[in-house]
Amino acid sequence: MDTLEPTAPAATAEAVIEVRDLCIGFGGRPVLRGFDLTVRRGENMMVLGRSGSGKSVLIKCLVGLLRPDSGSIRILGQDVLALDQEALDRLRVRIGFLFQSSALYDSMTVRENLEFPLRRHALARKPAERDARVREALANVGLEHSADLYPAELSGGMRRRIGLARTLVLAPEIVLYDEPTSGLDPITAREIVELILGLQRKYRTSSVIISHDLHVARLAANRIAVLIDGRNHAEGTYDELRAMSDPQIQRFFTSL
Amino acid sequence: MAAGTWNDARTMLAEIGGLSRFTGRFFREAFRPRFEWGELLQRSYVNGYLSFPLVGITAFIMGIVLTVQSRPTLARFGAEAMLPSMVAISVVREIAPVITALICAGKIGSSMGAELGSMRVTEQIDAMEVSGTNPFRYLAVTRIWSTVLMVPLLVVMADAIAIWACFIGVNMQRSVSWALFQQQVLDAVVFSDVVPALIKSVFFGLAIGVVGCYKGFHTEKGTAGVGQAAHSAVVTASLLVFIIDLVAVQVTGILGFN
């Protein structure tokens, strides 16, 4: 029996991510067609959708890696699309991003990977202070003894954890997870979900979790938005969605 | 067939446009703080210092080969005494800059294309960007600066080694003192030989750096794309070296340096 469950956000928690009428396409093919999303502080919001439905495109828009054709994105009260490069970089420090591929810098050791953002943003100038933050981040993901390894020496699950540690080292207020459990065995996937929930509890982070895995949705998400045909087709808790009679929603559950 | 040619032409024009925009962005960002001194030093070590053995050995061989092969022709005209002057001028004006640039296009251009291409397809460049670090400034500007600075330095070293090799080549058949050899070289090589060659070396370095970074940053289609980026970086950079050389010859001619 699963004992994992997300921490509920405060009833009065403010919105930290507001996406309105987001549209983007590639080569004349629309991917997002008026997508809306609101994420409150301390909430784990999962965006569920089939492969190729535009989930990764959505979170890349959130951090400014892709520019939408139209719509608006407000994160932590700032209009992402109106920010200049420096302001966007300052905002990005407050947003963590866990890539599906982990995207660790393979020419650096784990320690250097974690120190890199700290050095860049001069957040821990003294070596002892940097070391403490690196240790804490590694302890959070249970890999304290991996500091001197290179990414090539890590397993898939370890790489995902180190990627998460590198995200956490900047103490972000929001974390975006791109398919955090894809390609992992069920036990490692569950460990990653435990980490996501642990971080939500410990740091009160808000999260957007992109996945097509309903099992992750059930364990990690406070609410789920279902992305179909480029729109937020339906939104609710796992149980609310399961109770819906909409055949497009039910297809996700019957495929379990 | 006509459609294929038109598509090729469009691809080439798009490539030229992309390279031009990338170069423009380099100039916009190259002189603005924050300067990445640590990364620049690291890249200069990799692109400059680690290229020195290859450039040095090639320059040494070129110096000897040029000397040995030129000797019979000069001897036929009774001008064997001109050998040091002729080799020195050839090396300084043309051979050392072009050969060094071609070696750097192969070694540095391909390594940049492959390294940055690999970073692109594994989302490392995106990871850098979302962590609030400007990857263009951190990765591209430092690498381009390193080739702009290191290629002329390597050319100067290649000049010195090739001329020294020429001295050895001259002494394989005749005995010429270093003092006399040096005097002949210094009498022959003048300001208008050295400076234009160094200036074009700066442009060679710029072309190699820009092409390597551009190809790496625009890598697509996974690991196959990485190989393609490395290959394409070498071909484009080598071609640009010859085009810049051709333009440099015309410009120095117009300015009266030839």
Boltz contact constraints between the chains, C-beta under 6 A:
constraints:
  - contact:
      token1: [A, 63]
      token2: [B, 130]
      max_distance: 6.0
  - contact:
      token1: [A, 65]
      token2: [B, 126]
      max_distance: 6.0
  - contact:
      token1: [A, 89]
      token2: [B, 132]
      max_distance: 6.0
  - contact:
      token1: [A, 92]
      token2: [B, 130]
      max_distance: 6.0
  - contact:
      token1: [A, 92]
      token2: [B, 132]
      max_distance: 6.0
  - contact:
      token1: [A, 93]
      token2: [B, 132]
      max_distance: 6.0
  - contact:
      token1: [A, 97]
      token2: [B, 130]
      max_distance: 6.0
  - contact:
      token1: [A, 99]
      token2: [B, 123]
      max_distance: 6.0
  - contact:
      token1: [A, 99]
      token2: [B, 127]
      max_distance: 6.0
  - contact:
      token1: [A, 101]
      token2: [B, 122]
      max_distance: 6.0
  - contact:
      token1: [A, 101]
      token2: [B, 123]
      max_distance: 6.0
  - contact:
      token1: [A, 103]
      token2: [B, 123]
      max_distance: 6.0
  - contact:
      token1: [A, 103]
      token2: [B, 124]
      max_distance: 6.0
  - contact:
      token1: [A, 103]
      token2: [B, 127]
      max_distance: 6.0
  - contact:
      token1: [A, 105]
      token2: [B, 124]
      max_distance: 6.0
  - contact:
      token1: [A, 117]
      token2: [B, 131]
      max_distance: 6.0
  - contact:
      token1: [A, 120]
      token2: [B, 133]
      max_distance: 6.0
